[in-house]
Amino acid sequence: MNVSFLKKLGPGLLFAGAAIGVSHLVNSTKVGAEFGFGLLWALLLVNLFKYPFFQFGPRYAAATGESLLDGYKKLSKGLLVAYFILSFATMFTIQTAVTIVTAGLASQLFGIELSMEIWSTIITLICLGILTAGRYSFLDKLMKVIIIILTISTVIAVFFAVFNGNEVLSAAQILPTEIGGITLLIVFMGWMPAPLDVSIFHSLWAIEKRQEAEGFTPKRALFDFNFGYIVTIILGICFMALGAYIMFNSGIKFSSKGGEFASQLIELYTTSLNENVYIIIAVAAFTTMFSTTLTTLDASPRAMAKTSQLLFGKYIKHSYIFWMLILVVGTIIIMTQFLAEMGSLIYIATVLSFVTAPFYAISNYILITSKHTPKAWQPKLGLRILSWMGILFLTGFSIWYLLML
């Protein structure tokens, strides 16, 4: 991968960094451990039906020079208010969840025994320092390195898993019928490859890239997005394969606690494969979650700052830093005071992510096909049909989820 090619990439890899986290390392691995490759259909189907709505973020930003949030305001100020409320209700819990898993992996990788609260605080402050000092430009460069390390180490880990596997796994696809399997399927599809509000983050990153890089045209923005999206799909399959080859039919269940899960994950991988690949497994897992922790710490404050600006009708100085500090403080408070309630908090955030997916899908589709998007960059018939199918799928999926509660 040459330097000139890497320079052309940017927001697409940030999207990949944000997406390849809990949905991949935790959920894809669990699905592989429980069902082997039996739910590969679910991974491919949900990525297909969510594709248009994620793609509309960079498409709109590159074509208009505005973020999706600007477009939402043009459609209705109520959309912005709804987004502000939903984002504020979930951003602290999501940030805490990904940080705790990252902390558990850091503890395993570096071998330093500290409490999860201390490790989580350290990682949060490191990410804060990176973003405060380097802002988007440094994040853009750093994420390229992280994604390369993540991809190489994960593919190597899969190679060892397949090479050392004792059985040939069936490719037969299944639909779970027990409540535990159905619940895992719903969670897996709901957060694969990411919640749909990440499309808003992507549009904001695309604006930053457009301002700092000449020639970041809509065509280039779509190529950048497609590259990142393909990476997320490939790595999703890789983590499913790791779970399948290492734990399928083993009778072992993953812990639901972040720190314990991290320890269990690396221990099982290295025991089943080879102690010599410990560092590969640890690096793959840690870079997966660190990239998510870093990008979400950038994305939520960036989105909240922009939303505040649009709602109040004026530029608010240092609002990005202000919202980042709010998120950091809120995350640390939850980690130190409400860690025992994390399961319930994550459950609430998961429910909101699921049931709001049609909201973001419909909003993005209406905006990209409206007069606010230049005709030349509105989606063609094929993508529109896929969008209609995606809206029906996500709406039906959300209703099914609510009925299962």
RAURZI-V737617 format. One record per residue. N is the residue number from 0. NEAR is the number of other ideal C-beta (glycine too) atoms within 8 Angstrom. Layout:
n = <N & N>
near = <NEAR & NEAR>
//
This chain:
n = <0 & 1 & 2 & 3 & 4 & 5 & 6 & 7 & 8 & 9 & 10 & 11 & 12 & 13 & 14 & 15 & 16 & 17 & 18 & 19 & 20 & 21 & 22 & 23 & 24 & 25 & 26 & 27 & 28 & 29 & 30 & 31 & 32 & 33 & 34 & 35 & 36 & 37 & 38 & 39 & 40 & 41 & 42 & 43 & 44 & 45 & 46 & 47 & 48 & 49 & 50 & 51 & 52 & 53 & 54 & 55 & 56 & 57 & 58 & 59 & 60 & 61 & 62 & 63 & 64 & 65 & 66 & 67 & 68 & 69 & 70 & 71 & 72 & 73 & 74 & 75 & 76 & 77 & 78 & 79 & 80 & 81 & 82 & 83 & 84 & 85 & 86 & 87 & 88 & 89 & 90 & 91 & 92 & 93 & 94 & 95 & 96 & 97 & 98 & 99 & 100 & 101 & 102 & 103 & 104 & 105 & 106 & 107 & 108 & 109 & 110 & 111 & 112 & 113 & 114 & 115 & 116 & 117 & 118 & 119 & 120 & 121 & 122 & 123 & 124 & 125 & 126 & 127 & 128 & 129 & 130 & 131 & 132 & 133 & 134 & 135 & 136 & 137 & 138 & 139 & 140 & 141 & 142 & 143 & 144 & 145 & 146 & 147 & 148 & 149 & 150 & 151 & 152 & 153 & 154 & 155 & 156 & 157 & 158 & 159 & 160 & 161 & 162 & 163 & 164 & 165 & 166 & 167 & 168 & 169 & 170 & 171 & 172 & 173 & 174 & 175 & 176 & 177 & 178 & 179 & 180 & 181 & 182 & 183 & 184 & 185 & 186 & 187 & 188 & 189 & 190 & 191 & 192 & 193 & 194 & 195 & 196 & 197 & 198 & 199 & 200 & 201 & 202 & 203 & 204 & 205 & 206 & 207 & 208 & 209 & 210 & 211 & 212 & 213 & 214 & 215 & 216 & 217 & 218 & 219 & 220 & 221 & 222 & 223 & 224 & 225 & 226 & 227 & 228 & 229 & 230 & 231 & 232 & 233 & 234 & 235 & 236 & 237 & 238 & 239 & 240 & 241 & 242 & 243 & 244 & 245 & 246 & 247 & 248 & 249 & 250 & 251 & 252 & 253 & 254 & 255 & 256 & 257 & 258 & 259 & 260 & 261 & 262 & 263 & 264 & 265 & 266 & 267 & 268 & 269 & 270 & 271 & 272 & 273 & 274 & 275 & 276 & 277 & 278 & 279 & 280 & 281 & 282 & 283 & 284 & 285 & 286 & 287 & 288 & 289 & 290 & 291 & 292 & 293 & 294 & 295 & 296 & 297 & 298 & 299 & 300 & 301 & 302 & 303 & 304 & 305 & 306 & 307 & 308 & 309 & 310 & 311 & 312 & 313 & 314 & 315 & 316 & 317 & 318 & 319 & 320 & 321 & 322 & 323 & 324 & 325 & 326 & 327 & 328 & 329 & 330 & 331 & 332 & 333 & 334 & 335 & 336 & 337 & 338 & 339 & 340 & 341 & 342 & 343 & 344 & 345 & 346 & 347 & 348 & 349 & 350 & 351 & 352 & 353 & 354 & 355 & 356 & 357 & 358 & 359 & 360 & 361 & 362 & 363 & 364 & 365 & 366 & 367 & 368 & 369 & 370 & 371 & 372 & 373 & 374 & 375 & 376 & 377 & 378 & 379 & 380 & 381 & 382 & 383 & 384 & 385 & 386 & 387 & 388 & 389 & 390 & 391 & 392 & 393 & 394 & 395 & 396 & 397 & 398 & 399 & 400 & 401 & 402 & 403 & 404>
near = <4 & 5 & 5 & 6 & 8 & 9 & 7 & 9 & 11 & 13 & 15 & 14 & 16 & 16 & 18 & 15 & 14 & 15 & 13 & 17 & 17 & 12 & 14 & 16 & 13 & 12 & 13 & 17 & 16 & 12 & 16 & 18 & 13 & 9 & 12 & 9 & 12 & 9 & 14 & 11 & 7 & 12 & 16 & 9 & 10 & 10 & 14 & 9 & 11 & 14 & 11 & 13 & 14 & 15 & 13 & 15 & 16 & 16 & 16 & 18 & 18 & 15 & 10 & 11 & 5 & 8 & 13 & 15 & 15 & 11 & 14 & 13 & 11 & 8 & 11 & 7 & 7 & 6 & 11 & 14 & 9 & 9 & 14 & 12 & 8 & 11 & 13 & 8 & 8 & 12 & 13 & 10 & 13 & 11 & 15 & 14 & 14 & 14 & 14 & 15 & 16 & 15 & 16 & 16 & 15 & 13 & 16 & 13 & 10 & 6 & 6 & 5 & 4 & 7 & 5 & 13 & 9 & 8 & 13 & 16 & 11 & 11 & 14 & 14 & 9 & 8 & 11 & 12 & 8 & 12 & 13 & 9 & 7 & 9 & 8 & 10 & 8 & 10 & 15 & 13 & 8 & 11 & 14 & 11 & 8 & 13 & 13 & 9 & 10 & 14 & 11 & 8 & 13 & 14 & 9 & 11 & 16 & 12 & 8 & 12 & 15 & 9 & 6 & 10 & 9 & 3 & 5 & 4 & 10 & 7 & 6 & 5 & 8 & 7 & 4 & 11 & 5 & 6 & 6 & 7 & 11 & 11 & 9 & 13 & 12 & 13 & 10 & 16 & 11 & 13 & 12 & 14 & 12 & 13 & 9 & 14 & 13 & 13 & 14 & 14 & 17 & 16 & 15 & 15 & 14 & 17 & 12 & 11 & 15 & 12 & 6 & 7 & 9 & 3 & 5 & 11 & 7 & 9 & 6 & 11 & 17 & 12 & 9 & 16 & 17 & 10 & 11 & 15 & 16 & 8 & 13 & 16 & 12 & 9 & 14 & 16 & 11 & 12 & 14 & 16 & 13 & 15 & 16 & 14 & 13 & 13 & 11 & 13 & 5 & 7 & 4 & 7 & 4 & 11 & 7 & 5 & 6 & 12 & 11 & 9 & 14 & 15 & 11 & 10 & 12 & 14 & 8 & 11 & 14 & 12 & 6 & 9 & 12 & 7 & 5 & 4 & 13 & 9 & 6 & 11 & 14 & 12 & 11 & 13 & 15 & 13 & 12 & 14 & 15 & 13 & 17 & 16 & 16 & 16 & 14 & 14 & 16 & 12 & 13 & 15 & 15 & 12 & 15 & 14 & 13 & 12 & 13 & 12 & 12 & 11 & 10 & 7 & 5 & 5 & 4 & 10 & 4 & 6 & 11 & 9 & 9 & 11 & 14 & 14 & 9 & 9 & 14 & 12 & 8 & 11 & 14 & 11 & 9 & 14 & 15 & 8 & 6 & 9 & 11 & 4 & 7 & 14 & 7 & 7 & 13 & 10 & 8 & 10 & 13 & 11 & 10 & 11 & 13 & 12 & 10 & 12 & 15 & 11 & 8 & 13 & 15 & 9 & 12 & 16 & 13 & 9 & 16 & 12 & 9 & 9 & 3 & 8 & 15 & 7 & 5 & 5 & 10 & 9 & 10 & 6 & 5 & 6 & 10 & 10 & 8 & 12 & 13 & 8 & 9 & 15 & 12 & 8 & 10 & 14 & 9 & 8 & 13 & 12 & 8 & 9 & 13 & 8 & 6 & 9 & 5>
//
